[in-house]
């Protein structure tokens, strides 16, 4: 195995805690926490399968499926973010 790929994998693993969900109190916050946790789990599963595919331990079909699920999760997160920003901008336009 190439030393550069091992170093890259170690550096990537060191940066993973950035996607860990932070617990929030409250009922609506619990739903948001659950969504963030599910999103992070989807990303983690995709990364694990991609890593296994790089070492030759995963089926190419499983890799394509994991990448499609990850892409869908990221697109969903972007859509939700855009809706939240749009709602915030609408609130700012309201007269006081």
C-alpha positions in Angstrom: 0.0 0.0 0.0 1.2 3.5 -0.8 2.4 5.7 2.1 0.5 8.7 0.7 -2.8 6.9 0.7 -2.3 5.8 4.3 -1.4 9.3 5.3 -4.4 10.7 3.5 -6.7 8.1 5.2 -5.3 9.0 8.6 -5.7 12.8 8.0 -9.2 12.2 6.8 -10.1 10.1 9.8 -8.7 12.9 12.1 -11.1 15.4 10.5 -14.2 13.2 10.9 -15.4 14.6 14.3 -16.7 17.7 12.5 -19.9 15.9 11.4 -20.8 14.5 14.8 -24.2 15.7 16.0 -24.5 17.8 19.1 -27.4 17.0 21.4 -30.1 19.7 21.7 -32.9 19.8 24.3 -36.5 20.1 23.3 -39.0 18.2 21.1 -38.3 20.0 17.8 -34.6 19.9 18.6 -34.8 16.1 19.0 -36.1 15.7 15.5 -33.3 17.9 14.2 -30.8 15.9 16.2 -32.1 12.7 14.8 -31.9 14.1 11.2 -28.3 15.2 11.7 -27.4 11.8 13.2 -29.0 10.0 10.3 -27.2 12.2 7.9 -23.9 11.6 9.6 -24.5 7.9 9.7 -25.3 7.9 5.9 -22.1 9.7 5.2 -20.1 7.4 7.5 -21.6 4.3 5.8 -20.6 5.7 2.4 -17.1 6.4 3.5 -16.7 2.9 5.0 -17.8 1.3 1.8 -15.6 3.6 -0.3 -12.6 2.7 1.9 -13.4 -1.0 1.6 -13.7 -0.6 -2.2 -10.3 1.1 -2.3 -8.7 -1.9 -0.6 -10.7 -4.4 -2.8 -13.0 -5.6 0.0 -16.3 -4.2 -1.3 -18.5 -5.0 -4.3 -18.6 -2.3 -6.9 -22.4 -2.4 -6.9 -22.4 -1.7 -3.1 -20.0 1.3 -3.8 -22.3 2.7 -6.4 -25.3 2.3 -4.2 -23.6 3.9 -1.2 -22.5 6.8 -3.3 -26.0 7.3 -4.6 -27.4 7.3 -1.0 -24.7 9.8 0.1 -25.5 12.0 -2.9 -29.2 12.0 -2.1 -28.5 12.8 1.6 -26.2 15.7 0.6 -28.8 17.1 -1.9 -31.5 16.8 0.8 -29.4 18.7 3.3 -28.7 21.4 0.8 -32.4 21.8 0.0 -33.3 22.0 3.6 -30.5 24.6 4.2 -31.8 26.7 1.2 -35.3 26.6 2.6 -34.1 27.7 6.0 -32.2 30.6 4.5 -35.1 31.6 2.4 -37.4 31.6 5.4 -34.9 33.6 7.4 -34.7 36.2 4.6 -38.5 36.3 4.4 -38.6 37.1 8.1 -36.1 39.8 7.7 -38.2 41.5 5.0 -41.3 41.6 7.3 -42.1 45.1 8.5 -41.7 45.7 12.3 
